Amino acid sequence: MSASSSSVGQAEILPLVPCTECGGRVYSWIAPSGVNAGRRMYKCVNKEICGYMRSSDEYRAQLIGSQLLADQAAPVHIQQAAPAPASSVRAIREATRVPT
């Protein structure tokens, strides 16, 4: 498994849609062990009956094929905002200072 596939799997969470096999609820998790360890997986709550389980790549392809997700070259990842520059923080403190 490449580093990029495991990091994409963990960071990207795709929209959850009903199972295409039985209509059951699909949920997502990171596989803790086994062949798919560290990869995001999607599975139906009725997997024992319908057999629905997909890797993140397979699930993404299914959503794109069903036109439920736009075909984007790069997945959207959650990013933290950059900290405010110190000069901005100083200006805010000075502007909001209450005289004593």
C-alpha positions as CSV (number, residue, x, y, z in Angstrom):
1,M,0.0,0.0,0.0
2,S,1.4,3.4,-0.9
3,A,1.6,6.2,1.5
4,S,-0.6,8.4,-0.6
5,S,-3.5,5.9,-0.7
6,S,-3.5,5.5,3.1
7,S,-3.3,9.3,3.8
8,V,-6.1,10.0,1.3
9,G,-8.2,7.3,2.8
10,Q,-7.9,8.8,6.3
11,A,-8.4,12.4,5.3
12,E,-11.1,12.2,2.8
13,I,-14.6,11.3,3.9
14,L,-17.1,10.8,1.0
15,P,-20.8,11.3,1.3
16,L,-22.7,8.3,2.6
17,V,-25.5,7.0,0.3
18,P,-27.7,4.0,0.7
19,C,-26.3,0.6,-0.2
20,T,-26.6,-0.1,-3.9
21,E,-27.3,-3.8,-3.2
22,C,-30.0,-3.6,-0.5
23,G,-30.7,0.0,0.3
24,G,-29.3,-0.3,3.8
25,R,-27.3,2.3,5.7
26,V,-23.6,2.6,4.6
27,Y,-21.0,3.7,7.2
28,S,-17.3,4.5,7.0
29,W,-14.3,3.5,9.2
30,I,-10.6,3.1,9.1
31,A,-9.6,-0.5,9.0
32,P,-7.4,-1.2,12.0
33,S,-5.7,-4.4,10.7
34,G,-5.6,-6.9,7.9
35,V,-5.0,-6.3,4.2
36,N,-6.8,-2.9,4.3
37,A,-5.1,-1.7,7.6
38,G,-5.1,2.1,7.7
39,R,-7.4,2.5,4.7
40,R,-10.9,4.1,4.9
41,M,-13.6,1.6,4.0
42,Y,-17.3,1.8,3.4
43,K,-19.6,-1.0,4.4
44,C,-23.4,-1.7,4.6
45,V,-25.0,-2.5,7.9
46,N,-26.4,-5.6,6.1
47,K,-23.0,-6.7,4.8
48,E,-23.6,-10.3,6.0
49,I,-26.7,-10.5,3.7
50,C,-25.8,-8.3,0.7
51,G,-22.0,-8.4,0.8
52,Y,-21.5,-4.7,0.3
53,M,-18.0,-3.4,1.3
54,R,-15.8,-1.0,-0.7
55,S,-12.5,0.6,-0.3
56,S,-12.4,4.4,-0.5
57,D,-11.2,4.3,-4.1
58,E,-14.0,1.8,-5.1
59,Y,-16.6,3.8,-3.3
60,R,-15.5,7.1,-4.9
61,A,-15.6,5.5,-8.4
62,Q,-19.1,4.2,-7.7
63,L,-20.3,7.7,-6.6
64,I,-18.8,9.3,-9.7
65,G,-20.3,6.6,-11.9
66,S,-23.7,7.2,-10.3
67,Q,-23.2,10.9,-10.8
68,L,-23.6,11.5,-7.0
69,L,-20.1,13.0,-6.9
70,A,-18.2,15.3,-9.3
71,D,-15.1,13.7,-10.9
72,Q,-12.4,15.9,-9.3
73,A,-8.7,15.4,-10.0
74,A,-7.8,16.0,-6.4
75,P,-9.8,15.2,-3.3
76,V,-10.8,17.9,-0.9
77,H,-8.9,17.6,2.4
78,I,-9.7,19.2,5.8
79,Q,-7.1,21.9,6.5
80,Q,-6.5,24.1,9.5
81,A,-6.6,27.8,9.1
82,A,-3.2,29.6,9.2
83,P,-2.6,31.5,12.5
84,A,-3.1,35.3,12.3
85,P,0.0,37.4,12.0
86,A,1.3,38.8,15.3
87,S,0.7,42.4,14.0
88,S,-3.0,41.6,13.4
89,V,-3.4,40.2,16.9
90,R,-1.7,43.3,18.4
91,A,-4.0,45.6,16.5
92,I,-7.1,43.7,17.7
93,R,-5.9,43.8,21.3
94,E,-5.3,47.5,21.1
95,A,-8.6,48.2,19.4
96,T,-10.6,46.2,22.0
97,R,-8.7,47.4,25.1
98,V,-10.9,48.8,27.7
99,P,-9.5,51.9,29.5
100,T,-9.0,51.5,33.3
